[in-house]
Amino acid sequence: GDCKDMSSIITQMLKMCGIEAYYTWIGTRDIPYKYSDVALPIVDNHMISVARIEGKWYFIDGTASNALIDMPPHHIQGKEALVAISRDEYKILTVPVAASGASTLVDSTFIKLTDQGITGSQQVNYNGYFATDVWDELLYKNDRNRQEFVKRKMGKGSNKFILGKYDISENKDAGNARITADFEIPGYGKKVGDEYYLNLNLEKVFEGQLIDTAKRKIPKSIEYLFTIEQNHILEIPDGYTVSYKPDDLLVDNAWYRVEIKYTTGQKQLIATQRITSKSLFIDPADFVKWNKDLPAIQSHYKEQVVLEKHKK
């Protein structure tokens, strides 16, 4: 059935279990109105069930089969919900917005230099909405389609990316998913004489975020608040040392925080990129401010590290 059928069944099942539950009308984030703006049915285009357990309200969307009980689907975050308490009583509740720390993606990529390019392995851990997105994508995929999904999800560096062995782990009880994969990228990096040149920003997460202020006149919407951490860990070949690594970068404004830093360890050079989103909407009046810090990030994405062979 549709959302009305699903919410009706869920509400009745909850009541049969002795749980306080109600039919609820709501508008998805595609609709910009509140009930205080327009007291008409055009405010909502969706229906869910709302339950109250030990004094806490839970927003249960039957159309989101992989939604976490304490994280309403991101398409209804921040929206007003019209809860039918009885024939004569209703409540208007606001669906909470999950904090950026509730949806995390942590990518650890280990890289080795070869004569043909680079090889390596990845482990990416998904939590919160990142995890539910993975579950939704995998729901009806066969083995071939799952492989295509993993290649698209894990691909980085260049379009020459070659996916090797991979594994997918889904832990819905814990609210997370994990993908591990081996890979190689022929032709990535450059060796000139006794030096290697390599861009460790294999995945430029914040690329393409510039807003065209001449064309866009409506707010920019972000699906959900998130935190992304990427660690690209380069194994320094025997006989080589790091002769150049870029300066660290920190951009922190009202809408996002982007931090890129490079650290050296024993036989390793680690490039860490950490991005935190802060707002679900960027109003047109703020487009110029949103764009202001992006050139510095794009410039930093072009930086390369240099490894130099020991001189005898």
C-alpha positions as CSV (number, residue, x, y, z in Angstrom):
1,G,0.0,0.0,0.0
2,D,0.9,3.7,0.2
3,C,1.8,5.8,3.2
4,K,-1.9,6.0,4.4
5,D,-2.2,2.2,4.4
6,M,1.1,1.7,6.1
7,S,0.6,4.3,8.8
8,S,-2.9,2.9,9.5
9,I,-1.6,-0.7,10.0
10,I,1.4,0.5,12.1
11,T,-0.9,2.7,14.3
12,Q,-3.3,-0.2,14.9
13,M,-0.5,-2.7,15.6
14,L,1.1,-0.3,18.1
15,K,-2.3,0.1,19.9
16,M,-2.8,-3.7,20.0
17,C,0.6,-3.8,21.8
18,G,-0.7,-1.3,24.4
19,I,1.4,1.6,23.0
20,E,-0.1,5.0,22.6
21,A,-0.1,5.8,18.9
22,Y,-1.9,8.2,16.5
23,Y,-2.5,8.8,12.8
24,T,-0.4,11.8,11.7
25,W,-0.4,14.1,8.7
26,I,2.9,15.6,7.6
27,G,4.5,17.4,4.7
28,T,7.9,16.3,3.4
29,R,10.7,18.8,2.9
30,D,9.6,19.3,-0.7
31,I,6.7,21.5,0.8
32,P,7.9,24.7,2.4
33,Y,4.8,25.5,4.5
34,K,3.9,25.3,8.1
35,Y,0.4,24.9,9.5
36,S,0.8,28.4,11.0
37,D,1.5,29.7,7.4
38,V,-1.3,27.9,5.6
39,A,-4.0,26.1,7.6
40,L,-5.0,24.0,4.6
41,P,-4.3,20.4,3.4
42,I,-1.6,21.7,1.0
43,V,0.7,21.8,4.0
44,D,1.0,18.0,4.0
45,N,1.5,15.3,1.3
46,H,2.4,12.4,3.5
47,M,1.1,10.3,6.4
48,I,3.0,8.6,9.2
49,S,2.3,7.1,12.7
50,V,3.4,8.9,15.9
51,A,3.8,6.9,19.1
52,R,4.5,8.2,22.6
53,I,6.6,5.8,24.8
54,E,7.5,6.8,28.3
55,G,6.8,10.5,27.5
56,K,8.9,10.6,24.3
57,W,7.4,11.0,20.8
58,Y,8.5,8.7,18.0
59,F,7.8,9.5,14.3
60,I,7.4,6.2,12.4
61,D,7.3,6.3,8.6
62,G,6.1,3.0,7.1
63,T,7.5,4.0,3.7
64,A,11.0,4.1,5.1
65,S,11.7,0.4,5.7
66,N,15.2,0.9,7.0
67,A,14.6,4.0,9.2
68,L,16.0,3.9,12.7
69,I,13.5,4.3,15.4
70,D,15.2,7.2,17.0
71,M,16.1,9.0,13.7
72,P,13.0,9.9,11.6
73,P,13.6,9.7,7.8
74,H,15.6,12.7,6.6
75,H,12.8,13.8,4.2
76,I,10.6,14.8,7.2
77,Q,13.2,16.3,9.5
78,G,12.2,19.6,10.9
79,K,8.7,19.4,9.6
80,E,5.5,20.0,11.5
81,A,3.4,16.9,12.2
82,L,-0.4,17.1,12.7
83,V,-1.2,14.4,15.2
84,A,-4.9,13.2,15.4
85,I,-5.3,12.7,19.2
86,S,-9.1,12.2,19.0
87,R,-12.1,13.5,17.0
88,D,-11.9,16.8,19.0
89,E,-8.2,17.1,19.8
90,Y,-5.0,17.4,17.8
91,K,-1.3,18.3,18.4
92,I,1.2,19.9,16.2
93,L,4.7,18.5,16.9
94,T,8.0,19.3,15.2
95,V,10.1,16.4,13.9
96,P,13.6,16.7,15.4
97,V,16.6,17.3,13.3
98,A,19.4,14.8,13.9
99,A,22.8,16.4,14.8
100,S,25.7,16.1,12.5
101,G,27.4,13.7,14.9
102,A,24.5,11.2,14.4
103,S,25.4,10.5,10.8
104,T,29.1,9.8,10.3
105,L,31.2,8.3,7.5
106,V,34.7,7.3,8.4
107,D,37.0,6.3,5.5
108,S,40.4,4.7,6.1
109,T,42.3,4.2,2.9
110,F,45.8,2.6,2.9
111,I,47.9,3.4,-0.2
112,K,51.1,1.9,-1.7
113,L,53.1,3.3,-4.5
114,T,53.9,1.0,-7.5
115,D,55.7,1.5,-10.8
116,Q,52.2,1.6,-12.5
117,G,50.4,3.8,-10.1
118,I,49.0,3.0,-6.7
119,T,47.3,0.1,-5.0
120,G,45.5,-0.1,-1.7
121,S,42.7,-1.1,0.6
122,Q,39.7,0.8,2.0
123,Q,37.4,0.4,5.0
124,V,34.5,2.8,5.2
125,N,32.1,2.8,8.2
126,Y,28.7,4.3,7.8
127,N,26.4,5.3,10.7
128,G,23.0,7.0,11.0
129,Y,21.6,8.3,7.7
130,F,24.7,7.2,5.8
131,A,24.0,3.6,6.9
132,T,20.3,3.7,6.0
133,D,21.2,5.1,2.6
134,V,23.5,2.0,2.1
135,W,20.7,-0.4,3.3
136,D,18.2,1.2,1.0
137,E,20.6,1.0,-2.0
138,L,21.3,-2.7,-1.3
139,L,17.7,-3.7,-0.6
140,Y,16.8,-5.3,-4.0
141,K,20.2,-5.6,-5.7
142,N,21.6,-8.9,-7.1
143,D,25.3,-9.8,-6.9
144,R,26.2,-7.9,-10.1
145,N,24.3,-4.8,-9.1
146,R,25.9,-4.9,-5.6
147,Q,29.3,-5.0,-7.3
148,E,28.4,-2.0,-9.4
149,F,27.2,-0.2,-6.3
150,V,30.4,-0.9,-4.4
151,K,32.5,0.4,-7.3
152,R,30.5,3.6,-7.5
153,K,30.6,4.0,-3.7
154,M,34.3,3.3,-3.2
155,G,35.7,4.7,-6.5
156,K,38.1,7.6,-6.0
157,G,41.3,9.1,-7.5
158,S,40.4,8.9,-11.2
159,N,38.2,7.1,-13.6
160,K,40.9,4.4,-13.9
161,F,39.9,3.1,-10.5
162,I,39.8,-0.7,-10.5
163,L,37.8,-2.5,-7.8
164,G,39.3,-5.7,-6.3
165,K,37.9,-8.0,-3.6
166,Y,35.2,-6.4,-1.4
167,D,33.0,-7.2,1.5
168,I,29.8,-5.6,2.7
169,S,28.7,-5.8,6.4
170,E,25.2,-4.6,7.5
171,N,24.4,-4.3,11.2
172,K,20.9,-2.8,11.4
173,D,20.6,-3.5,15.1
174,A,23.7,-1.3,15.8
175,G,22.7,1.2,13.1
176,N,25.8,0.9,10.9
177,A,27.2,-0.6,7.7
178,R,30.7,-1.2,6.6
179,I,32.3,-1.8,3.2
180,T,35.9,-3.0,2.7
181,A,37.6,-3.2,-0.7
182,D,40.9,-3.6,-2.4
183,F,41.7,-1.4,-5.4
184,E,44.3,-0.1,-7.8
185,I,44.5,3.1,-9.8
186,P,46.9,2.8,-12.8
187,G,48.7,6.0,-13.7
188,Y,47.9,7.8,-10.5
189,G,50.8,9.9,-9.2
190,K,54.0,10.7,-11.0
191,K,57.6,9.8,-10.6
192,V,60.2,12.3,-11.8
193,G,63.8,11.2,-11.3
194,D,64.2,10.4,-7.6
195,E,60.9,12.1,-6.6
196,Y,57.3,10.9,-6.3
197,Y,54.5,13.5,-6.7
198,L,51.1,12.4,-5.3
199,N,47.8,14.1,-4.5
200,L,46.5,12.5,-1.4
201,N,43.0,14.2,-1.8
202,L,41.8,11.1,-3.6
203,E,38.2,12.0,-2.9
204,K,37.4,15.7,-3.0
205,V,34.3,15.6,-0.9
206,F,33.6,19.4,-1.0
207,E,34.2,19.8,-4.7
208,G,31.4,21.2,-6.9
209,Q,29.7,23.0,-4.0
210,L,29.9,26.5,-5.5
211,I,26.4,28.0,-6.0
212,D,25.7,29.9,-9.2
213,T,24.2,33.0,-7.7
214,A,23.1,34.3,-11.2
215,K,20.9,31.3,-11.9
216,R,19.8,29.9,-8.5
217,K,17.1,31.9,-6.8
218,I,15.7,29.3,-4.3
219,P,17.3,27.9,-1.2
220,K,19.9,25.1,-1.4
221,S,18.7,22.0,0.6
222,I,21.0,19.5,2.4
223,E,19.5,16.0,2.9
224,Y,20.8,15.7,6.5
225,L,23.5,17.0,8.8
226,F,26.6,14.8,8.7
227,T,30.3,14.4,9.6
228,I,32.7,12.9,7.1
229,E,36.3,11.9,8.1
230,Q,38.6,10.6,5.4
231,N,42.1,9.3,6.2
232,H,44.3,8.6,3.2
233,I,47.4,6.7,4.6
234,L,50.4,6.5,2.3
235,E,53.1,3.9,3.0
236,I,56.4,5.7,2.5
237,P,58.7,3.4,0.3
238,D,62.0,2.3,1.7
239,G,64.7,4.8,1.0
240,Y,62.3,7.8,0.7
241,T,61.4,10.7,2.9
242,V,58.7,13.3,2.8
243,S,60.3,16.4,1.3
244,Y,57.1,18.4,1.0
245,K,53.6,18.3,2.5
246,P,51.0,21.0,2.1
247,D,50.1,23.3,4.9
248,D,47.0,22.4,7.0
249,L,43.7,24.1,6.1
250,L,40.8,25.0,8.4
251,V,37.6,26.7,7.1
252,D,34.8,27.2,9.7
253,N,31.7,29.2,9.0
254,A,28.0,29.1,9.8
255,W,27.2,26.3,7.3
256,Y,30.2,24.0,7.3
257,R,33.6,23.2,8.8
258,V,36.3,21.7,6.6
259,E,39.7,20.7,8.0
260,I,42.5,19.1,6.0
261,K,45.8,18.2,7.7
262,Y,48.9,16.2,7.0
263,T,50.7,14.2,9.7
264,T,53.8,12.0,9.3
265,G,54.4,8.8,11.3
266,Q,56.8,6.0,11.1
267,K,56.9,5.0,7.4
268,Q,53.5,6.8,6.9
269,L,52.1,10.0,5.7
270,I,48.4,10.6,6.6
271,A,46.1,13.1,4.9
272,T,43.0,13.7,7.0
273,Q,40.0,15.5,5.7
274,R,37.1,16.2,8.1
275,I,33.9,17.8,7.1
276,T,31.0,18.8,9.3
277,S,27.8,20.2,8.0
278,K,25.8,22.7,10.1
279,S,22.7,23.7,8.3
280,L,19.9,21.9,6.3
281,F,19.2,25.1,4.3
282,I,21.2,27.8,2.7
283,D,19.0,30.8,1.9
284,P,19.7,32.9,-1.3
285,A,20.7,35.8,0.9
286,D,23.6,33.7,2.2
287,F,24.8,32.2,-1.1
288,V,27.7,34.7,-1.4
289,K,28.9,33.9,2.2
290,W,28.6,30.1,1.4
291,N,30.8,30.6,-1.7
292,K,33.4,32.8,0.0
293,D,35.5,30.0,1.5
294,L,35.2,27.5,-1.3
295,P,38.1,28.8,-3.5
296,A,40.6,28.1,-0.6
297,I,39.2,24.5,-0.4
298,Q,39.4,23.9,-4.1
299,S,42.9,25.3,-4.2
300,H,44.0,22.9,-1.4
301,Y,42.5,19.9,-3.2
302,K,45.1,20.5,-6.0
303,E,48.1,20.2,-3.6
304,Q,50.5,17.3,-3.8
305,V,52.9,15.7,-1.5
306,V,56.5,15.0,-2.6
307,L,58.6,12.1,-1.6
308,E,62.4,12.3,-2.2
309,K,64.9,9.4,-2.4
310,H,67.7,9.5,0.2
311,K,70.9,10.8,-1.2
312,K,73.8,8.5,-0.6
